[in-house]
Amino acid sequence: MRGATLATLRSMQVPDALRPTHRLLLGPGPSPVPPSVLTALGLPTIGHLDPAFLRVMDEIRAMLHALMGAGTGGRTTPISATGSAGMETCVVNLLERGSRALIVRAGVFGTRMAEVAERAGAEVTTFDVPWGEAFEVGALEEAVGDARFDLVGVVHAETSTGVLQPLEGLSDFAHQRGALLLVDAVTSLGGVPVEVERHGIDALYSGTQKCLSCPPGLSPVHVSARALERIANRRTKVQSWYLDLSLIEGYWGGERAYHHTAPINMLFGLHEALRLAFEEGVEARYARHARVAAALWSGLEALDLAPRVALEHRLAPLTTLAVPDGVDEAALRRQLLDEHDLEIGGGLGPMKGTTWRIGLMGHGATEESVVRCLTALGAVLDRDARAAVDAATRALQ
């Protein structure tokens, strides 16, 4: 067996060095990465306990905390894994076997949150919302009455549907029932206001590959003072050693105790991505996302393409639109990729095969992206791209 393995190794052809094709990423993520973030990713690696790196960690934490509008309380930490691990981190720290959770399912990621909570041993009650729609707190109150819960979970920006869910009143609803409020902000952080303190959010998680325009690999998480108290008073240990926030805080906090080897260069990249956000100004960044999204919507209307979400609940960083009758949506997306080096996303769940998802996130939320997207869509659908670009241009004036 060992001889066969050596023979295989000797005969193996070494692959060529990677030279990825440059694509314009206008799907649901990842988003285009700015050159300075790519440069930061390539900086010399230093030790994860090097004083210089500890300073980088502190600056990242402070910038994330400010971007989330988290005020002066709680803790904000980038988890060393992608956004789904941020979801898992919050759930397994705040729930234990026998806990009661109310999870709103309005798309793929609310459904995933409910499953993660079930796997953590919680008794899960779900509140289902039609895909593509938002819900009102009154509907939740009517559905569950005075029932008590330990956690209420909701997705702020549902990436599968393109809905931006209003958060007003949700913390009051949760706290009146003894629950913490958990919010998925994977696609909203950095693109629309999140405002943790104003909305009374107890736990929030996000990802780096959406509106922050850093490659996937980290998940910013915030937990409030109320949530930290819940964690400190658990009856049982957190089921995940790696995602146990009390252990992670030993590394990110004052002790600097070894927990895991941090992804140093990924954190360099996140530091630069956050620095760029504050250099631009967060309010200006939100306005930019809203402005280019409105231009895209005007252009799509000129192409006779219909967004799936009502304007008042439409998510600026990600637009879902109905695939025209008779169009092979997957083949068209492949044509966009092959002929225009442009990526958009397909639908998920019940929207699969009938929906396209167009992301204008972070570094990709530009007028140039809108023009290229409309021009390419017009070409592959054989529709009037010039009229679409003109409509978008008027919306930008």
N, C-alpha and C positions, 0 to 999 in steps of 0.2 A: 504493500500500500504506500509506504514511504517513497519507494522508488518511482511509483506511478505519479505521485504528487510532484516529485522533483522533475520528472520528465515533462509534466504539464507546465511547470513554471519555466523550464528552459525553452519550451516551444511557444510560450505565450508571446504574442506581439504587443509591444508597448504602445498604448494609445497615443495619438497626437496630443500636443498641448491644446487646452481648451481655447477656442476663439468664438465665443457665442455671437450670433447675429444680433445686431442692435435692433430692438423692437421698441415701438411706442406702446407702453403698457397702459391701456385704458380699460382694463377689466376690473373685477372686484378685488384685486390685489394679487401680487405686490404692485405697488405704484412705481413710477420712475424714480431713480435714486440720483440726487444731485451729485455733481462731480466732487465737491468738497467732502461729501459723506463717503464716497468711494475712496478718496485719498485717506481719510481718517481710518477707514478699515484696514488700509495697508501700512499704517504706522508701525514702527518697531514694537513688538510684543514685549511687555514688561511683566514682572511678577504680580500676582493678584493681591499680594500684601505689601507691595512696594508703596512707600509713602506718596509717591507721585500718583499712583493709581488710586489710592484711597481718596485723594483730593478730587480726582475725576468722579468717583462714586458719589461723593458729597454734592458735587455740582449737578450731577444728573438728578439726584434725588430732589434737590431744591427746585430745579427747573420743571420736573414732572409735577411736583406738588403745586407749583404756581400755575402751570398750564391747566391742571385739573380744577383750579379754583377751590383748593382744599382748605384755605384759611390757615389757621395756626395749629390745628389739632391733627391727630392721627399720624399714620406713617405711609409713605409712598415708596415703593420698591419695584425695580424692574426684575421680574422673575426670569431666570435663565432658561427660557423655553418659549415657544410660540403662544399666540393668544388663547388657544384652547387650554393650555396649561394654566393661564391666568384664571380662566373660568374654574378649572379644577382646584386651583389653590384656594380661591375664595370659598368654594362649596365645601371642601373637606376640612377647612379650618373652622367654618362657622356652623357646620352641621355635624351631628354624630348619630349613631343608630338610635332611632326612636324620635328624632327631631321632626318637627312638622314644617313643611315648606309649601308655599304657594308660588307656582311658577306660571308666568304668562307665556303661552305658546302662540306666536304670531308669525312663525317662520322656522327655518332650519335651526337657528341658533337658540331660540327659546326652547325648542324641542330637545336640543342637545343638553341645555342646562337642566331640564327636567330629568333626563336620563342620568346625568352625572349625579344629581341629588339622590336619585333612587339607588345608584350604586354605592353612595356613601351611607346607605342604610336609613335615609329619611323616609317619612311617610309623606308622599307628594300628592298635593292637590293641584290640578292644572286648570287654567282658565284659557280657553281657546278663542282666538280672534281670527276671522277670515284673513287669508294671506292678501297683503296689499292694503290692509286697513289698519288704522290706529284705534285705540280704545279710550274710553273715559273712565275716570276713577269711580264714578257713580255706578257703572256697569259691574265693576269688581265688587263694590259694596253690596249691590243687589244679589250677586252670585254667591257670596260667602257669608253674608250676614255678620254676626258677631264672632265668628270662629276665630280661634287663637292660632297663631303661627310663630315659628322661630325665625323664619326667613321669607321674604317676598322677593322674587327675582323677576327682572324685566330687561328686555333688550332695548337700548336707547336708539340705536341705528341698526335695523335689521338688514344685514347684507344680502340676504336671499330675496328680499322683496322690495328694497329701496324705500322703506318707511322710516321716518323720523318720529319716534314716539314721544309726545310731550311728557315731562316728568312732574309737572306741577301737581301737588296734592298726594303724590304717591308715598312720600315719607310719613305724612300724617296718617294716611291709611295704614301703613305698616306698623308704625309705633303705637297706634291705638290698639293694635292687636298683639302687642308684645314682640313684634318681629323687627328684624333688621332689614333694611332695603339694599338689595344687591342689583347693580346695574352693569350690563354689558355695553361698553363704549368702544368696542374694537374699531368700528368704522367712523365713529364721531370724533374721537379725541384728535385735536389739531385741525379739524375741518369745520366744526360747529361748536358753539359753547357747550361745555359740560357742566360746570358750576356745582361742584360737589357740595360745598358748604351751603349755598343758597337753597339747593334742593334737598338738603338733609340726607344725602346719600351715605350709607354706612360702609359699603364696600363697592369697589369699582375695578374693572379690569379692562385692558385694551391690548393692542398689538402695535408693533413698530412699522409694519409693512403697508399701512393704509395711508392716512393723512399725515403721518410723520415722515414718510418717504425714506425710511431706513429699511434695509433688508429684513425679512422675517427671521425671528430667532429670539426675541425678547418680548415679555409681556408686562407692561407697567401695571401695577396693582396698588390701590389705595385702600386702607382700612381705617375707619374712624376710631376715636377713643372708645365709643360704645362697643364697636366690634372687637377691639383689643381686649376689653373687659370680658366679653363673651369667650374669647379664646383662652384667656387666663383662667376662667372658671369652668372649663370643660371637665366632664366626668371621666373621659377617656382620652388617650393619646390621639393626636391627629393620625388618620390611617396611612398617610403618606409621609415617610421620613423626609424625602427630598423637598416636598412642598410645605413642610411644617413652618409656618411663619415665625413661630417663637424661636426656632433654630436658625432660620435665615436672618432674623434680626440680630442674632449674635454676631453675624459677619458684617451686615450693613450698618449696625449700630455702633455703640461705643466700644464694645469688647473687641471687635475685629477677630472673633474666634473663627477658626477654619470650619467651614461647612461644606463647600464644594469649590472647585477651581472655576472662578467666574470666566465667562467668555469675553476676555479682555478686549479683543479688537472689535467685537460686536458692540461693546459698551463705548468704545471710542467713536464708532459710527453713530450711536444714539446721541452721544454728547454733542456731536456736530449737528445732527438733525434738529435737536432741541435748540441749540444755539442759533441756527438759521431761523427757527420759528420766532424766537424773541427778537432777533435782529430785524425781521420783517415787521414785527408787531402783531400780537395775536388777533386784535380786532381787525387789522388790515388783512390778515390771513383769512379770517372768517368771511370778510366782505369779498375777497377774491374768489373764494369757493362759490359763494352765492351768485356772484356776477357771471362767472363763466358757465355755471349750471343753467342760469336763465337764458344765456345765449344758445347753449346746446338745445334747450327745450324749444326755443323759437325755430332753430334750424330743423329739428326733428319734425315739427309741425309742418314746415314747408315741404319735407320729404313724405308727408302723409304717414308718419310713424307715430303711434300713440303711446305715451307713457302709461304705465299701469297703476300709478298712484295719484290720487287727487293732489292738486297743487299745494293745499294747505298742510299736507303731511309728507310731501315729497322730500327726499334726502338729497341735498345738494351734491355731496361727494359721490353719490352712486344713483344712477337712473336706471330703472327697469322699463323696458318697452315691449309691446306686443309684436311678435314676429308676424309679418303679413301672411295671409292665407296662401298656401301653395309654395312657400319658400322652405327649403331645407336649411334650417337655421345653423346646424353644425357645419354643413358644407360651405355656407356663406362665411362663417367665422374663419374657417380654414382658408378661404379665398382672401379674406382681409389680411390674414397672416402671411400668406405666400406672395401676394401681389403688392401689398402695401406695408408690410412689416408692422402691422397694427393689430393689437390684441384687444378683443372685448370678450365678455363672459357669456356663457349660456345660463339658462335657468336651472334651479334646483327643485327637488320635491315635485309638487303638483304643477310647478311652473316650468318644469323641464320640457324642452322641445317647443315651447310656445313663447319663450321670453329671452330677450337679450339684456345683459347688464353692462352698462357703460360707466366706468369710474373716472371721475375727474378729481383726483386726490393728491394733496400735497404738491410735489414738484410737477405733477402732471396736470394740475388745475390751471391751465393757461389758455389764452386765446388761440395760440398755435395748435394746441391739442384739439380744440373745438373745430377749427377749420379743417385739419387733417382728417378728423373722424367723419365729419359731414361729407367731405369730398370723397373719401373712400366708400362710405355707405352709398352715396349717390351713384358712384361708378359700378359697384357690384350689384346694385338693385336696378340699374339703368333708369335712374330718376334724376331730376334736375338739381344737380349738386350746386350749381351757381346760385339758383334761387335760395337754396338752404343756407349757403354761406352769406348771402346778402341779408337774409333774415337775421342770422346770428350777429352780423356786423351792426345792424340797426339796433339790436338789443344791447349791444355793448356801448353805444353812444350815449 
